[in-house]
Amino acid sequence: LLMFSGLAFAAQGALPLDLRLLDGTDSKAHIAAGMLSLVAWLASALLLPLALLGRAGWRIAALAGPLLAVVAVACLALPPQAWDALGAGPGVAQRLGLCAQFVWPALAAFCALR
């Protein structure tokens, strides 16, 4: 799932997004790649810790995976007014969500290589 998420994320970077033509084929492919990346990432952040719950080296990941998934979903679900109430500037939700998306594979690799 992590590999599929990474490939879809790379495809999102390779496909252009035209903000003036969001209904265009290229923009739809860019958005679809982003959604596929997010869905695969969320599944890996929730299912991998569940599958490796009893392993000693994976205790940190068992806690962090679901927590990072909650952070990523909150970044998508909270309206801009909620972020303004928290004192966050524009773009903080996107940066925080991407940070969660990048931290999870690094943490999983760290736990796997220990």
Protein Blocks (a to p, Z undefined) as FASTA:
>chain_A
ZZmmmmmmmmmmmpccdfklmmbmklmmmmmmmmmmmmmmmmmmmmmmmmmmmpmklmmm
mmmmmmmmmmmmmmmmpcfklmmmnopaehklmmmmmmmmmmmmmmmmmmmmZZ
